[in-house]
Amino acid sequence: MALVSAAAFATSGAFGKSLLVGGWSPGAVVTMRITLAAVVLLGPALWSLRGRWPALRRNAWVVVGYGLTGVAGCQLAYFNAVTHLSVGVALLLEYLAPVLIVGWLWLRHRQAPRRLTVIGVALAVAGLLLVLDVLGGGASVSPVGVLWGLGAAVCLVLYFLLADHVDDDVPPLALAGGGLAVGAASLGLAGLVGVLDMSRGAGRVPLGGVVVDWWVPVLVIALVAAAFAYVTGIAAVRMLGAKVASFVALTEVLFAVLFAWLVLAELPTTVQLLGGVLIVGGLVAVRADEARGGGAAGEETPLTQPCPIP
């Protein structure tokens, strides 16, 4: 489930880039993506809540926080980081989230990371450096951009922790739909007050060597990279816990490279492939650490019990 979610999220890069190349502003692309996804999930979210309205009221603050941080905040922080940094550096900063989650569990819940988790963190970060080609000489660094990138990482941490903290009585469909609705309203408000550029671009945009109508990539990033990705991602967090799910989410970078190859003909390099191997090695180490710690004293347990997607 976590891998499917990561792959779905990764489609946003290749298909969203076609809109950016066509002159659409990042704010307009993100707002269309989140708003359409919220509309699509409205009916299923209401259906999944039949008889569970008290649970939604009890968790209202979690849903609002999830929408403001994990949806709207993460998107805004990342795209602001990209305006000051190279995409590789911005992604690297955002995907420091798993490391921050390990630190949070250590400080807040006294869950000190074991040796395999530390090894997994080191392998995953090294793999990210290679996949994103940060060390290739093309990266640019700006203090303002770094702050935005770290802000995106914090919002991504909250995406995982809040999804793991909500009551099991709130279905993943309801949390995803509610969070997307809050995120869409926040982004719309940011556009109205001028915080977010909502400039529209060309009516037809380049995609995979052809020219298509603008709504084609919008449908993909809204239905696949938002609605489907958020629902499966929340279900994965509930089954794996925030820490393991956040490490599996690093595979989004690998899927993004794959989709860029298939859609945009941007071939991955040997170094990027090596980085992918290191990321997978990091995931295996963290998951093995979780399995080894099962039932032992000081076990790193998820914040909630597993809850299947309705």
ABEGO torsion letter per residue (X at the ends): XAAAAAAAAAAAAAAAAAAAAAGBBAAAAAAAAAAAAAAAAAAAAAAAABGAAAAAAAAAAAAAAAAAAAAAAAAAAAAAAAAABBAAAAAAAAAAAAAAAAAAAAAAAGBBBBAAAAAAAAAAAAAAAAAAGAAAGABBBBAAAAAAAAAAAAAAAAAAAAAAABBAABBAAAAAAAAAAAAAAAAAAAAAAGABBABBBBABBBBGGBBBBAAAAAAAAAAAAAAAAAAAAAAAAAAAEAAAAAAAAAAAAAAAAAAAAAAAGBBBBAAAAAAAAAAAAAAAAAAAAAAAABGBBGBBBBABBBBBBX
